[in-house]
Structures are given as C-alpha cells and as structure tokens.
Amino acid sequence: MSSHLKSYIGSQLRTHRKGAGLGQAELGAGVERTAEAISNIETGKSLPSIDTLLALAAALGVGVADFLPTGELRHKVAATRMKREAEVMQLIRGLSD
C-alpha cells in the first residue's frame, strides 16, 4: 500500500498546491521544508510525516483528510494484496521438500 499511498498523497498535494497558486518553493517555505522535499512528496518518492502533513493542510487551507485515499482506493489495494498473497501461496505449494 505504501507506493499507492505515496502516489495518492503526492497527487493530492500537487492538486491543492496548484489550486492555491503556489510554487513548490513558496509552499515549502511556508511549512519550513525545501522545494525538493515538496517535490519528493508530490512525485511519490517520499511520504510526509504527520507533522508535515498537518502543516501542509494548514498552509493550503484544506483538511488532512483531503490528502488521504477514499475507500475505493483502499479496496483496490486490498484486492491487489489478496491477489499477490494467493500467488505467493501457489509458489509455496509448488516447492518441493
């Protein structure tokens, strides 16, 4: 789920930042982070800490929940995980003693 979560939060951050008419450097300065840190979040390279997420939400005038996935994404990730677990179980069953 981590990569899906990183991508989702990054996408939401970019959308809200652009909607507020802010550049990465401007937003970063407002939350005491570098433009590179904002870029890394937006591109899904890093996941913001809770403190950073709270600061970003406040700076952009949105709620923290606006950055988090809805139930639809959670179900998609759960289905993908179940499929992968089934594949692993098949591989394990195919191993010889």
LUMGUTOR-238597 format. One line per 5 residues: number of its first residue (from 1); their letters; for each residue z, x, y of N, C-alpha, C. Coordinates in steps of 0.1 Angstrom, whole numbers, plus 5000, padded with zeros to 4 digits. Example, Ala and Ser with C-alpha at 12.3 -4.5 7.8 and 13.67 -1.06 7.14 Angstrom:
1) AS) 5078:5132:4943:5078:5123:4955:5078:5132:4967  5071:5128:4978:5071:5137:4989:5079:5129:5000 .
//
This chain:
1) MSSHL) 5000:5008:4988:5000:5000:5000:5000:5009:5013  5005:5021:5012:5006:5029:5023:4993:5031:5031  4982:5034:5024:4970:5036:5032:4965:5023:5038  4967:5012:5031:4963:4999:5037:4971:4996:5049  4984:4999:5048:4993:4996:5059:4990:5005:5071 .
6) KSYIG) 4987:5018:5068:4984:5027:5079:4971:5022:5086  4961:5018:5079:4948:5014:5084:4951:5001:5093  4958:4992:5087:4961:4979:5094:4968:4981:5107  4979:4989:5106:4987:4991:5118:4979:4998:5129  4971:5008:5124:4962:5016:5133:4952:5007:5140 .
11) SQLRT) 4946:4998:5133:4936:4989:5138:4942:4980:5148  4954:4975:5145:4961:4966:5154:4965:4973:5167  4970:4985:5166:4974:4993:5177:4962:4995:5186  4950:4999:5181:4938:5001:5189:4934:4988:5196  4934:4977:5189:4931:4964:5195:4940:4961:5207 .
16) HRKGA) 4953:4962:5205:4962:4959:5216:4961:4969:5227  4959:4982:5224:4958:4992:5235:4946:4989:5243  4935:4987:5237:4922:4984:5244:4923:4971:5252  4930:4961:5246:4932:4949:5253:4940:4950:5266  4949:4960:5265:4958:4963:5277:4951:4972:5287 .
21) GLGQA) 4939:4977:5283:4931:4985:5292:4937:4999:5294  4944:5004:5283:4950:5017:5283:4942:5027:5274  4942:5039:5279:4937:5050:5270:4948:5055:5261  4944:5063:5252:4954:5069:5243:4964:5077:5250  4960:5085:5260:4969:5094:5267:4979:5086:5276 .
26) ELGAG) 4974:5075:5282:4982:5066:5290:4993:5060:5282  4989:5054:5270:4998:5048:5262:5008:5058:5256  5003:5069:5252:5012:5080:5247:5023:5084:5257  5019:5086:5269:5028:5089:5280:5039:5079:5282  5035:5066:5280:5044:5055:5282:5054:5054:5271 .
31) VERTA) 5051:5060:5260:5061:5059:5248:5066:5073:5244  5063:5082:5253:5068:5096:5250:5062:5102:5237  5049:5100:5235:5041:5105:5224:5028:5111:5230  5022:5120:5222:5010:5126:5227:4998:5117:5224  4987:5120:5231:4975:5112:5228:4970:5114:5214 .
36) EAISN) 4973:5127:5209:4970:5130:5195:4978:5121:5185  4990:5119:5188:4999:5111:5179:4994:5096:5179  4990:5091:5191:4984:5078:5191:4971:5077:5183  4963:5087:5185:4950:5088:5177:4953:5088:5162  4963:5096:5158:4966:5097:5144:4970:5084:5138 .
41) IETGK) 4978:5076:5146:4982:5063:5142:4970:5054:5141  4962:5054:5151:4950:5045:5152:4940:5047:5141  4939:5060:5137:4929:5063:5126:4935:5062:5112  4948:5059:5111:4954:5057:5098:4959:5070:5092  4959:5081:5100:4963:5094:5095:4978:5095:5094 .
46) SLPSI) 4985:5087:5102:5000:5087:5102:5005:5073:5104  5017:5071:5099:5024:5058:5101:5035:5060:5111  5036:5051:5121:5046:5053:5131:5060:5050:5126  5069:5057:5132:5083:5054:5129:5087:5041:5134  5098:5035:5130:5103:5022:5136:5105:5024:5151 .
51) DTLLA) 5111:5035:5155:5113:5037:5169:5100:5037:5177  5090:5044:5172:5077:5044:5178:5071:5031:5179  5071:5024:5168:5065:5010:5167:5072:5001:5177  5085:5002:5178:5092:4993:5188:5088:4997:5202  5086:5010:5205:5082:5015:5218:5068:5010:5221 .
56) LAAAL) 5059:5011:5211:5045:5007:5213:5044:4992:5216  5052:4984:5209:5052:4970:5211:5056:4967:5225  5067:4973:5229:5072:4970:5243:5062:4975:5253  5056:4986:5252:5046:4991:5262:5034:4982:5263  5031:4976:5251:5019:4968:5251:5022:4953:5253 .
61) GVGVA) 5035:4950:5254:5038:4936:5257:5036:4927:5245  5037:4932:5233:5035:4924:5221:5047:4925:5212  5048:4917:5202:5059:4918:5192:5056:4928:5181  5066:4934:5175:5064:4943:5164:5056:4936:5153  5058:4924:5151:5051:4916:5140:5036:4916:5142 .
66) DFLPT) 5032:4918:5155:5018:4918:5158:5011:4930:5151  5018:4940:5148:5013:4952:5141:5013:4951:5126  5020:4942:5121:5022:4941:5106:5012:4932:5099  5009:4935:5087:4999:4926:5080:5005:4912:5077  4995:4903:5076:4999:4889:5072:5000:4889:5057 .
71) GELRH) 5004:4877:5052:5005:4875:5038:4992:4878:5030  4980:4875:5037:4967:4877:5030:4965:4891:5026  4968:4901:5034:4967:4915:5031:4977:4919:5020  4989:4914:5021:4999:4917:5011:4994:4912:4997  4988:4901:4996:4983:4896:4983:4972:4904:4978 .
76) KVAAT) 4963:4908:4987:4952:4917:4984:4957:4930:4978  4966:4936:4984:4972:4948:4980:4979:4947:4966  4986:4936:4965:4993:4933:4952:4983:4931:4941  4972:4925:4943:4962:4923:4933:4956:4936:4929  4953:4945:4939:4947:4958:4936:4957:4966:4928 .
81) RMKRE) 4970:4965:4932:4980:4973:4924:4981:4968:4910  4981:4955:4908:4981:4950:4894:4969:4954:4886  4958:4955:4892:4946:4959:4885:4947:4974:4881  4952:4982:4890:4954:4996:4887:4965:4999:4877  4975:4991:4877:4986:4992:4867:4980:4988:4853 .
86) AEVMQ) 4971:4978:4853:4965:4974:4840:4956:4985:4835  4949:4992:4844:4940:5003:4840:4948:5015:4834  4960:5017:4840:4969:5028:4836:4974:5025:4822  4978:5012:4820:4983:5008:4807:4972:5009:4796  4960:5006:4799:4949:5008:4790:4947:5023:4786 .
91) LIRGL) 4948:5031:4796:4947:5046:4793:4959:5051:4785  4970:5046:4787:4982:5050:4780:4981:5045:4765  4976:5033:4763:4974:5028:4750:4964:5036:4742  4954:5041:4749:4943:5049:4743:4947:5063:4739  4959:5067:4744:4964:5081:4740:4968:5081:4725 .
96) SD) 4965:5093:4719:4970:5094:4705:4983:5101:4705  4990:5099:4694:5004:5105:4693:5003:5120:4691 .
//
